[in-house]
């Protein structure tokens, strides 16, 4: 053990050589004997005589080493040998002892390690774990640290490991909930322990939120019996805690957990909550508003004003501030109010309502420290206003609550706030209260319900504009007014012409904007974007465009991460006012480049910057666009050239290079317009050099996308045919073949090759007539097949399959013949070779259900239809997995996990049947609810996916539907399928259907396909093999098509 002590100390030495030697020896000792090494480290952590920092470091090493050496079940296991069983027993018991340690870092690290081990060992190798944790929690002396440690681990286990079966059938849930109840009503238990108990209680309740558990009657009854007890306990705890000192941090933290329980109950078990007592909603509302009223007295207090602040700071396990607890508490309360607000009438409680509105105003006051932060740095204001702050925000919680109120309640609140507004702005000089009321009014205006305008909307608008002019010296108040005006005009757009008054108001807002503070300028940009939510950019004038761009330029130097995105969003709208007005110079392009390259690794900034460029380039003449290219392309290509300038090493990833490629796409992907004459000459050599010189996944993927878009332009074919590389005299075609060869290399990752299918498809479509490309086409397709076999990531698999889909559309017989002629190693027995067709087709069919994107799905459907129509024996004889598992008695009663599914055996079915089943599943998915309800009513099955539709319509209306024979035979299907079927019409052009929406084309294609197969005698065997509900669906679908 002493040697490990020395090594841990040496690993923190400032002497780099000493530290490196210690790390190497430490790793060698662990690698040689992991069992004893872990025991020594645990022993150090338990030794009270050693320095606390040394003990903390020791247990951190345990956390790090457990996944590497404990057992092969860990993904990061490196072995070669596992920790032996005797050592495992000792380590488990030692970790349980660490849970009782007074030091929170040691205790928490021990808890973390136990959860790590439990993921591997529980319940098979550590069946007594839960009992040992119960013993810690229920120790006779109520030892604080034993209870705390046991509760912490139990909560982690419930969050990560305890299954529904263990929770319900194994009675773990019942036992833990009962224990929690006993602790919570025990007057001798400290409030700190009760807080941890409530957290465990909530973890248990979260197990009840899965709707699927109601399929089991026993589980359903368990929940129905449990909820009343939970509600009764929660009300008791809340009643007691509300009447305790409001200046106790622990008491507020305790209430926070109780409100989390109410939030869960009212969200998932609202009906049960109401059935227990019809007055429960009002009762809870009264308790929350009573509590909120008290919290207005402490919400802005300094931390040391809380009576138990010193104790809290000393005992807390996490670095959390009292203000965070108060903010989270109030946020939780308003979430509950949002859920229950529609279940009682606010107007029935006029006294409570008036008090509640005053509470809203007080809680919405900006704290002095926030005002100071905004004034000293406008970026802080931008982060809050843009909704990018991760901290709990009382004002945001109130705003979200107001936005969710129903018509009746929001109008009641609006009326009260309007009266407060009139009173404050006439008789009161309190700017804080004024700003608070304006904030609340802005939140009310974001509610989607109509507001009663029992006043002159125009007079109120003029009042707001007058107040704005008088408030210019107060940047906080004037900023709030600037933000309020677009919300107000949008809300009352039916009373005032939004176009006229929006422009007038915006001109008033930007008046003398150069003299405004940065805070006010940033609020102007937000207001501008809010106006654009209901007024198209083209209705703003050039004065507004110029002022907005000038404000953005003024704020640029001091803008930080969040603000940069806000500036770009405003710039995008300003450009859209009249991009041609800006096309005469490149200043807007330079501003965009300056903003996005300010933080090239910021994804949000990249997205906003690309949108700006798309708006800037839209509908420009070739000459105007060429001027922008002459300014922008040299900057981007210089970055690419610099990355390839060092010839001795591969090009590595850099945020600047990644961004340059992203932006390069914007210059290339401009509709179908002609590219400037020299654009290909500028980009192609540098881009192809980069591709061949880099091994970075992200750079390869992006470069592929740039190259593919470049090659899709009309002028690309001629350019490639004439291009010769100056360095090695390679032709353009040879260079493209080298690039394709690199992308198909088995050494590259799936991420790097994720879009190579698009590139190869482009080559086939645009250059297949070229002798060089055509000569190597079969070799390319063979490489694609081999790459597809080893691909693991779905995007890569989908993209490679698209190559075969496109080819199958054009020449299905040829692609089947090609895949039949060459062989690949059999995945089941790599010593054997089988036709590639037998490997590629199963992969293709398996991937079909995961393909994303309408165009890709449609292409695959069309391709599979062509393959099906071939009726080629080479295809028909291939057996693939169905959705049905082979019966295995050993799995009876067991839950099939994701990892288990990989090794399970599926019933094998022929390819034609698989295609039909895939199309039926796709049909179920694509049918809209309206169409589905009719079709499934006709089929008398009432199911779509996992959803049940109510088809028991007894009102006598048949909507013109015929009843489908309850016996779905092939003869019935064929009779409906052949009705009015035109053998020449198999492209989905039948106009008798009334399908609408994006999936119309797909449904029409499936309809015509199924009508075609119904006319084929050899489809009978496939039809009869289908499940009854599948056969009924097909009949109902073709019947619907004939209506």
N, C-alpha and C positions, 0 to 999 in steps of 0.2 A: 504493500500500500504506500509506503514512504516514497518509493520511486515515482508513483503516479502523482503524489503531492508535488514533488520536485518538478515533474514535467508540466503539470498544470500551471504552476507558478512561472516556469520558464517560457511558456507559450504566450505570456503577457509581457515579456521583456521588451524594452525599447530597442535592444540589440537585435538587429535583423538576423544575423548569423545564428545567434543563440536560439532565437525563436524558431528558425527553420529546422535546426538540428533537433530541438525538442519535439516539434510537430512530427518529424519523420520517425523518431524513436517511439513516440506515443502511438502513431498509426501502426507501426510494426508490431508493438506489443499486443494491440487489439486484434490485429490480423492473425497473429500467432495463437492467441488464446483469448477469444472473445468472452467466454464464460467467466473466467477469473477476472478479466479486465472490468467487466460490468459490475461484478461483485465488489471489487476494490473501489470503484467510483461511487457505488451506493454507500459503501462503508464510510467514505470521506464525507458524503453529504449528510450522513447521520451523526457524525462526530461533532458534538457540541463544543469541544475544546478547540476546534480549528477556526480560523478566521471565516467570517460569514461569506465574504466574496469568494473564497476558495471553495466553500461548500456549494455556493450557487453555481459556480463554473462547473463543478463536478456533475451536478444533476443535469446541467445543460448538455454536457457530453453524453450522458445516458440517453436523453431525448434524441440526440443526433444519431447515436449508434444503434439503438434498438431496431429501426427499420432495416439496417444493413446486415445485422447478424442474428436477429432473434429467430426468424424462420423464413422459409422460402415463400410464404404466403404474401410477404411484403414485396411490392414492385421494385423497391430499391435494394433488395437483398443482394449482397455480393458474395457472402460465404467465404470459403467453400463449405464450412461446417456451421451448423446452427449451434446456438447456446444449448448446453446439455440440460436434461430434465431436472436434475437435482438443483442446478444453479437457477433454473427458471423459478422453481418453488421459492427459493431463498430471495430472489430478486422481487418477486411479487409481494411477499410479506414485508420486505424492506420498504418498498414503495408505499404500501399501506401505512407504515409508520411515518413516512415523510408527510403524509396527509395531515398529521397532527402537529406539524412543526409551526412555531409561532411566526416564522419568517414567511411572508406572503409569496416571495419569489420561489423559495424552495417548495412550499406547499403547492403552488400552482404548477410548477414544473413536474412535481411528483404526480399530480392529477393528470397532467397531459400525457405522461409516460404510461400511466395505468390505462387510459383510454386507448393509447396506441396498442398496448398489449391485448386489450379486450377485443380490438378489431380482428386480431388473429386467434386468440385463445378462447374467447367466450362464445358459447357456453361449453364447448366440448372439452377443452383442457383446463378451464378455470370455472367450473360449474358453481363454486361457492362464492364467486365474486360479489353478487348482489347481497347475499347474506352477510358477508363481511362488511359491506358498506352500510347495511341496515344497522349492524351492531355499533358501528361508529356513530351513526346518527342518534341511535336510541341508548347511548351509554348512560348508566344510572346517575352519574355525577353531572350530567349535562355539560361535559367538558366542551368549551367553546370551539377549540381548534379541531377536535375530533368531529364534532357535528358539522362544522364549516367544510372540512375536507371531504367528508362523506357526501354531503349534499351537493358539493361542486361536481364530484365525479358522477354521481347519479344523474345529474342534469345533463352532463355531456353524453352519457350513455344513452339517455332517452332521445337526445337530439340526433345521435349518429347511428346507434347500433340496435336498439330494441325494436324488434319487428312487431307488426300488428298481431301476429299469432301469439307472440310472447306476451304482448300487452293484454290481450283479451283472453285467449284460451289458456295461456300460461299464468293468468291472474296476477301478473306483475303490476299491471295498471291499478287493479283494485287494492293491492297491498300498499303500493307507494302512496296512492291517494289517501288511504286510511291513515297512514303514518303522518302525512302532511297535515291532515285535519287535526290530529292529536297535538302536533307541535304548535299549530296556529292558534288553538284555543287554550294552550297551556300558559298561564300567567307567569310561570317561572322561567320561561324561555326569553332570551334577550331579543330585542327588535332586529338586531343585525342577523341573527339566525332565522328569524321569521321572514326577513326579506329574501334570504337564500332559499327558504322553504317555498315561498310563493313562486320563485323562479322555477323550481322543480315542478311545482304544481301546474304552472303554465305549460311546461314541456309535456306533461302528461295530457293536459287538455288539448294540446295541438294534435295529439294522436287521434282525437275524435272528429277532426275537421274534414277527413276524407269522405266524400259522399258515397264511395263504393262500399263502405262498411255496412251501410244500411241494407245491403243485399242479404246480410246474415241476421236473422231474427233475434238471435241471442245477443249479438253485439248491439243491435238497435235497442232492445229492452234495457241493456246495461246503461246505455247513454240516457235513455228516457228516465230511468230511475236516478241517475247521477245528477243531471242538470238541476233539479229542484234543490238538492242538497248544496250544490256549488253556489247557486244564487243566494240561498239563505245565509250561508257562511260569508259570502262576499259582502252582502248588505250589512251583516253584523260587524265585520271588520272595518268597513268603510264608515259606518256610523260612529264607531268607537274612535277611529283615527282622526276624523274631521274635528272632533271635539278636543283633541290633544293640541298642545302648543304648536302653533303654525311656524315658530322659529326653530323647530327641530329638523335638521337635514334628514336624519334617519326616518322620522315620521313621514316626511314628504316622499322619500324613496320608497317607503312601505306603501303609501297610497298609490304611487306610480304603478307598482305591481298589481294592486287590486284593480285599478282601472284597466290594466291590460287584460285581466280576466273578464271584466265587463265588456270590453271591446270584443273579445273573442266570442263571448256568449251572445251578444246582440248581433254580431255579424253572421255567425254560423247556426245559432239556435234561437233566432228571434221569435219564432212562433211559440216555441216551448217557453221562452222567457215571458211572453205575454200570457200564455195559458195558466202559468203558475198563479199570476195575480194580474188582473186587467189594469191595475194602477201602477204596475212596476215601472213603466216608461216615465210617468210623471214623477214617481218617487225618485228614480235615478236622476231625472232632470233637476229636481229640487236640490238633491244632494250635491250635484256637480256645480250648479250655480251658486249654492251656499259656499262651497269650497273655493270657487273662482273669486267670489267677492272677498274672501279672506286673503287669497293669494295676491290680490292687487296691492296689499300692504307690504309684501315682501319681495315682489318680483324685481324691484330695482334696488334692493338693499345690497350693500357690500357684503362679501363673503363672511367676514369676521363678525357680522351682526347676528349670525345664527349661533344659538347657545351651545350647540355641540360641535362646532366647527373644528376645534382642536382634536377632539376624539375621532371625528370623521376622517380628518387628514391622516391621522396616525393608523387607523384600522382599515381604511379602504384598500381593496384588493387591486383596483384599477385606478389609473390617473384620471379621475372624473371630478369636475368642479360642481359646487352646489348650484350654480346658475344653470348648468346643463340639466341637472335633475329637475329643477323647477320648470325649465323650458319643455323638457320631455313630458313632465306631468301635465302641463297645460295642453300640450299638443295631443296627448292621449285623451284628455277630457273632450276636446273639440271633435276628435274623430268619433267618439261615442255619440256626441250630440248630433253629428251629421247622420248617423245611422238611425237614431230614434226620433229625430225631429218631426218626421211625418206621422208619428203615431199618437200625437196629442196636439191640441190647439193652443198656440201661444196666447191668443187673445182671451182665452179662458182664465188666464192668470195675469191681469193687467199690472198689478203691483210688482210681481216677479219680473214681468217683461220690462218695465221701466228701469228697474234695478239692473237687469241683465244688459240692456243697451249701455248703461253707464259703465258697467264692467268691461264691455267690449271696448269702449273709448279709452278707459284707463289702461287696459292691457295693451292697447295699440300705440300708446305713446312711445316715441323713440327714446331710449335711454340716452343720457348725456354722453356716455362714452361712445355710443354709436354715432351720434351727431358729430362728435369730434373726429372720429375715424373717417367719416364721409367727407368732412370739410378738409381734412389734412391729406386725404388720398381718395380721389374720386373712384379709383379701381374697387375699393371696398363697397361702394354704393352699387357699382355695376354688377359685382358678383351676386349681391342680394337680389337686385331687380331682375337679373337674368335667370334667377332660380337655380344657380349653379352652386350655391352654398350647401355644404353637407351638414352644417350644424342645425340643430333644432331651432325653429324660428316661430315665436309665438304669433307674430303678425301673419305669417304665411298660413299657419294653422287656422287662424280666424278667417282669413280670406277664403280658404278652401271650404270652410264650414258655410260661410255666407253664399258661396257660389253653388252649393248643393241644396239650398232651401227651396221648398216648393212655392208656388205662386202666392199662396195666402200669407205664408210666413215672411217671405222676402219683402212683400209690400208693407207688412206691418213694421218690419225693421227699417225699411227705407223711409217710411213716414216719420218714425222717431228720429232717425239720423238727420233728415232734412230739417226738422225743427231745431235740432241741436246746431246744425250748420247756420241757420238763420240767426239764432241767438248768439252764437260765438262771434260771427263776423260783423255783428252790429254792436254788441255790448262788451266784448271781451278782448283783451290784448294777449291772452295766453296762446302764443304761437304753437306750443307743443300740442295743446288740445285741438287747435285748428287743423294742424297737419294730420293728427290722428283721425279726425272726422273725415277729412278728405280721403285718407287712405281707405277707410271703411266704405265710403261712397264708391270709390273706384272698384272695390271688391264686389259691392252690390251690383254695379253695372256689368260685371262679368258673369252674373247669374243669367242663365238662358231664358228664364221666365220673363214675361212682359211686366213692365212697371206702370202703375197707374199715374198718368201725368195730369194731376189735378192742380196744375199751375202752368204758367207760361214758360214753355221750354226755351223760347228765344230770350225771355227776360233773364232766366237763370244762366244761359250761356253768356249773355252780356255781363252779368254779375261776376261770373268766373273770370272773364277776360279783364274786367276792371280790377278785380282783386289781384290778378296776376301783375298788372302794371304797378299796383301799389306795393306789391310784395317783392319787388326786384332785389331789395337789399337783403332779404332773408333767403338765402340760397336753398335751404331745406324746404321751406314752404313753397317757394316759387317752383322748385323742381317737382313737388307733389302736384301742384296745379297743372303743370305742363304734362304730366303723366295722366292726369284725370281727364283732360279735355277730349282726347280721342275716344276714351271709354264712354264718356257722356254722349258724344255725337253719334257713336255707333249704336248706343242703346236707344236713343230717341231719333233714329234715322227716318222713322215714319212720320215724324213731326217736322223735321227740318231736312231740307235737301242736303244729303251728306256731301255731295261733290262741291257744292257752293260753299257751305259753311266749314267744311274740312280745310279747304284751301285758304279761306279767309283766316281761320283760327291758326293754321300752321304759319301763315305769314306773320300773324301777330306774335306767335311764339318765337319765331326766329328774328324778330325785330331787334336790331342792335346786339345780335348774338356775339359779336366780336368782343364786347365788353363783359360778357358773362364769365362766371367762374367755370373751371373744368367740370365741376359737379353739375351745374346747370346745362352745360353743353352736352354732357353725356345723357342727361334726361331728355334733351331735345332729340337726340338720336333714337332713344327708346320711343318717344312719342311719335316720331316719324314712322317707325316700323309698325306701331299700333294703328296709325292712320291707314297704312297700306294693307291692313287686314280687311278693310272694307272699302277702300278706295284704290283702284288700280293706279300704278305708278304713272301711267301716261296722262292722267288728269292733273298731275302736279306740273308746275311751270319751271322754266329754266332758272328763275331766281332761286327757287327752292333747291333745285339741283346744285347750283353753284355754292349756296350757303352750306348745305349738308356736306359736300365734298371738302369745303374749307374747314369745317368743324372737325371732320375726320383727320385732316392733315394736321390741325392744331393739336389734337389729342394724341397723335401717333407716338411721339417721343416718350411720353409718360405712361402709355398704355401697357398693361401687363397681360398675362395669358387670357383671362376671361374677357377682358375689354377688347383685345384684338379681334376676337370672334364677333363681338357686338359691332365693332367698326366695319368689319367686312359685310355683315348682314345689312347694315344701313347703306353701305356703299353699293351693294348689289341692287337695292331698290333705287338709289339715286341714279345709277347707270341706266336702269330700265326706263327712267323718265324719258330720256332721249339719248340712246347710245351713240347715234350718229353725230350729235352735237359734240361728243367727246372724241370722236374718231379722227378729228383733224390734228390731234396731238397724241403723244404717248404718255402724258402725265398720269392718266388714270391707270394705265398698265403699270407704270413705275410704282404708283401707290399700292396697287395690289401686290406686286412683287415684294415691296418693302415690308408689307404686313405679313405675308405668308412666310417669307424667309427669316422673319424675326424669331420664329420658333418653329423650325422645320419638322420637328417631331410631333407637333400637336395635330392630332387627327381632325379635330373639329375645325381647326384653322384651315387645313387642307381642303376639307369639304366646302367650307364657305368661300375660300379663294377660288376654287374651281367654278362655283356658281357665279361668282363675279365675272370671271373670264368668259363664261358662256353668254352672260348678258352683254358683255362688252363686244363680243364678236358677232352677235346675232344680226343677220341681214346686212352685214357690211359688204360693200362692193369689193371686187378682187383687189383693187388698188388700195382701198382703205385697210383691208385685212393684211395686205403685203406690208404696209407701213408698220403695223403692229408686230408682224413677224420679224421685220428687220431689227426692231428694238428688243423683242423678247427672246427670240431663238438663240442669238449669240450668247446670252447670259446662261441659258439652259445647257447648250452644247458645250460651253466652256467648262461647266461642272462635270459633264460626262467625259470630256477630254482630259481634265485633270485627274479623274479617277483612274484612267488607263495609262497615265504618263509613266508610272513606275512599272517597267516591264518585268522586273524580277519576281514579282509576287502577284497572286490573283487579286482582282478588285474586290474590296470588302464593302460591307454595308456602311452607309453613312446617311443620316437624316437628310442632308442636303441633296445627295444623289437620288434618294428615294423620292423626294419632293420634286426634283427636276423632271423625273420620269412621269410622275403624276401630272405635272403641269404640261409636259410635252404632249400628253394625250389630248388636252384641251385644244391645242393648236391644230392637231391632226383630225380629231373627231368632230369636224364642223359640217354637219349634214352630209350632203353628197356633192358639195361645191368643188370646183376645180381648185387644186392647191397652187400656190405661187410657183412659178417656173423652177426656181432653184431649191425648193424646199426639200425634195427627195435627195438632191445632191448634197445638201447640208447635213441631213439627219442620218441617212442610211449608212454611210461608212463608219461614223462614230458609234452609232447604235449597235451595229453588228460586231464591231470590235469589242464593245463592252460585253455583249452576250458571250462571246467566245473567251473572254478574259476573266469572267467572274464565276464563282461557285456559290454565291449567296442566294438563298431560296427566294427572298423577297425581291431582290434586284432582278433575278432571272424571270420571275413571274411577271413583274411589271414590264420588263423589257420585251417579253413575249407579246404582251398586250399592245405595246406601242408599235412593234413591228407588224403585228397582224392588222392593226388599223391603217398603218402606212400602206401595206400591200393591197388593201381593199379599195384604194383610190384608183380611178380610171387610168391615170397616167403611170401607175406602178408597173404595168406589164411592159410597156415600151422602155421604161427606165431600166428594169432588171435585164431585159434582153440586150441592152447596150453596155451595161455596167461592167467594168473590169477593176478589180482591186489593185491599187497602185503599188502596194507592198509586195504582193505575191502573184499578181496577174490572174487571180481567180476570177471566173465569171460570176455574175450575179446569181445564176442558177446553182453553181457549185457551192457558193457561199451559203445559200439557203439550205441546201442539202446538208452541209456541215452543221448548221444550226439545228436543224431537225434531228440529226443524229445525236447531237449533244443532249437535246431535251428528252430524247427517248432512252438515254443511257440509264441502265439499272442503278448506277451510282448516285444519281440525283434523287432528291427526296420527292415525295408526292406534292409537297407545297410548291416546289420549283416548277414542276411539270403540270400544275393544276389546269393550265389553259392551253396546253400544247395541242389539244384536239381542235381548238378554233384555228390555230395557225395551219395545221395540216389540212383542214377542210378548205381553207382559203387557197392553199397551194393546189389542191386537187381541182377546185372549181375554176381558178384563174390561169393555172399554168400546166394543166394536164396535157395540153396539146403540144407542149414543148418536148422535144426529144429527150433532153437531159432529165427532166422531171419524170416523164413517162417511163423512161428506162429503169428508174429506181422506185417506181410506185409500189410494185409488189414487195420489194424489200422494206419500204417504209411501213406498209401495212403489216408485214410480219413483225417488225419491231414494235409497232403499236400493239399488236396482240400479246407479245411477250411482256410489254410494259403494263398492259391491262391486268395480266395474270398476277403480277406482284404488287399492284396498287392496293393500298389499304384505305386511303382517305376517299370519302364519298365524292367530293367535288372533282377529284382527279378521275375517278372511275366514270362519273357522268360525262365529263368532257371527252374522254377517250371513246366512250360509246357513241357519242354524237357523230364521230367519223363513220362508224359502221351504219348508223341510222341514215345519214345522208346518202351513202353508197347504196343502201338497201332500197331507198326511195327511187333511185334512178335505175338500178340494175340488180334486183334481188337475186336472180339466178346466178349472176356472175359472182356476187359476194359469197353466196353459199358455196359455189364451186371453189372459189379461192380458199376459203377457210377449211374446206374438206381436203384440199390437196397437200397442205403442209402440216407437220405434226409438232406437238409440244409435249413436254413431260406430263404424265398423268399425275394430278395433285394427290390422288389416292395411293399411287405407287410410282415414285419418280424414276424407277428403273425402266418403266415402260413409256412408250410414245403413243399418243392418240391424236386423231385429227383435231386441229385447233377449234373447229366448229363445236366439238363436244365440250370444250372448256369455255369458249367465249359466250356461247348462247346462255348457259346457266348464269354466268356473271351478269349478262345483259338483263335477263328476266328478273334476277334478284334485285338489281339496282333500279328497276322501273318504278317501284313504289316510292323510292326516295328522291327521284329526280325533281328538281325545283325549277320553276319558271314555266309560264304557259307555253311559250314557243317550243321549248325543249320537250315538254310533255306531248304536245301536239305532233311534233316531228317523230317522236318515238312511237306514238300510236299509229301514225301513217306507215312507218317502216315495218312495224310488227304485223300490220294488216297485209302488207305486200308479202312478207315471209309466210304468213298463214295461207294466203291464196296460192302460193306455189304448190302446196301439197306435196312437198319434196320429202321422199322417204328418209333422206339423210337427216333432215330436221325432225321429222315425225318420230323417228326411232330414239331420239335423245330423251332421257329421263331426267327430270329436275325435281327440286324440292317443292312440295305443296305447302299449305299452311298447317296441315294436319300432322301431329306428332305420331310416331309409331308407338303403339301401346307398350308401356314398360311398367310392370307391376311394382317394381322397386320404387317408382316415383309416386305411387298412389298416396294422396293426402299431403304431398309436399308442395311447397311453393317453388315454382320454377324461376330462378334468378336469371339475370342477363348473362352472367358468365356461364351458367349451366346450359343455356340454350345453344351455345357454340358447339357443344359436344353431343347434343341430342340428335336422334335420327328422325327424319321426316319421311312421311309417305311419299313415294316417288310417283310422278305422273308424267305423261308425255308432253312435249312442248306445245302442241296445239291446244290441249286442255288448259295448260298453264296460261297461255295467252288469253283464252276466253275468261278465265277466272280473274286475271289482272284487269281486263276490260270491265268486268262486272263490278269489281271493287272501285275502279275509277268512276264508273257510272254512279255508284252510290255516293261517292264523295262529291261529284260535280253537280248533281241535281240540286237545285235550289229547294228551300223548304216548301215553297209554294207548289212547285212541280212535284216534289216528292210526296207531299201529302195526297195529291190526286192519284199519282201513279201507284203509291203503296196502298192506298185505299182500294184501288182497282185490283191490286194483287192480293189484298186481304192479309198482308203480313205485318203492316204497321211498323216497320223498322227501317231506319237509315243509319248505318254505322252502328253506334251504341245508343242512339237516341230512339225513343219510342214516340210515335205520332199518334194522336187520338183519331182513330178512324171509325169510332162508334157514332156515326152521325145518324141520328134517328129523326131528323126533321123532315124527312120525306123528299128532300131535294136530291136528285141524282146527278146534277150538273152535266147531264148528257152522257154519263159514263155507262158503258156496258159492264155487266158483271163478268169477270174472268172465271172460267171453269175452275172449280176447286181442285180438279185433278190436272196439274200442269204437264200434259203429255207433249211429246214432240209433234204429234199431228196437230194439236191445238196451236202450238207455236208456229208451225209451218203455215198453217192456214192464215194466220194473222200476218206473218212475215211476207207472204206472197201477195197479199192484198195490195193492188196498185203498185207493185214493185216493178221498177224499170231497170232492166238488166244493164242498161247503159249509164245509169245514174248511180255511181258509187263514190261520188266525191263530196257528199254532204250538201247538195244544192236543192234538196227537196224543200219547197216553200210552204208545205202544209203545217209544219211545226210552228209553235209560237214560243220557242225558247228565246230568251233574251240574255243580255249581259255578255261578259267576256268569254264565257264558256260555251256560247251558242255554236261556234264552229266545231268545237270538240264533240258536243252532244249530237250534232247533225251527222258527223262522221261516224260516230258509234252507232247511231240509229241506222244509217244506211248499211253499215257493215253487218249488223245483226239481222237486218232484213235480207241481206245477201246470203249469209250462212244458213238462214232459215229455208232458203230455196235449194240448198245443197243436201242431197240424200246422205252423204257421208258425215254430215254433222249430227246425225241421230245418236250415235254412240257417245259423242261428247256431251250432248244435251242430257241424255239419260244419266250420265255420271254426276252431273251437277247436283248440289244440295237442292232440296225442295224450294227453299226461299229464293235461291238463285234462279231456278227455272220460272218461278212465279214472277220474279222481277223482270226477266227477259220478255215474257209474254205481255206483262203490263206495259212495258216500255214500247214495244212495237205496236200494241193496240193504241197507245197514246199517240204514236206517230201517225196513225191512220185517221185520227179524229179531224 
